[in-house]
């Protein structure tokens, strides 16, 4: 055997590596780019309370019941010459209560989070109720002016024909402009604080106490 042959390292039978290469640092592992993905969320992490068990459709349908109640309250104060923020405040809280009842969120107790969809439902129902309430106030004024029997006037086709003509008269809107301004002011005053709190809650910044 020659001297060069004796210097040749013999591979290790256990790992197949030569003694000279045993101390070398391991070669970097080549990673498949397709496997470099974002880690999946851990299992068992529950969504915020309320979002998983919120039935938006049922809550929306039940919250519509506040519309006739809000109109009745508005007209009652309107015929006495009052435009009050308490009607808007009661409408938004009534819509919220009915939505929570219909969507099933009441079962979750304090700390319930309303989804963004739920917020838009409550705000839409509130705005629609206040607009219809103002129009109902105009209808009440018309029925009083023409001395139509109430509430039978609301079932008369002639009454609604006159009402449509009234809504198309610019002079009528000019005469009611102060009432419109006060209605918007008090409506915003009564509903803004509640809607702002719901907007923050639905965006994850706070919870419903």
C-alpha angles and dihedrals in degrees: 000000000000127000091249092054092052090054093056109106117239116229116248108250092214101057102010093239127123120242091243091058095043093090096045118111113255117261114258113265114245111231125210109240090217090063094055096096134142113274114258118244115269116266119251095035105137122214118246114292111274101019094086096048102036115121101199097182096053091044091050094051094049093046089061088074089076090067098075091038092052092047091051092050093047094049091047091058093037094061088054091053097255131128106188134185089217090078092057090044091051092046095053093045091045091051090048093049094048092046092052090047094049097041093052095240091127089076091065095061127205118359093040115157119215116214124239089253090056091052092053090049093053094045093047093049090049095050093045091049093051093047093049090045091057091048089049089054090055090050090052091051091051093050090050092048095052091039092237115170113259131257090001089069090072089064095050118100091206091057093055091047090057090044092056090050090051092053090053094053112098091203090062092054090047090053092048095044095104090049090050092052093049091045091053092045097049093038091055091044092054099042106029099079094050094045091048091053091049091049091054092046095050091050090056097253096114143001134235107260 
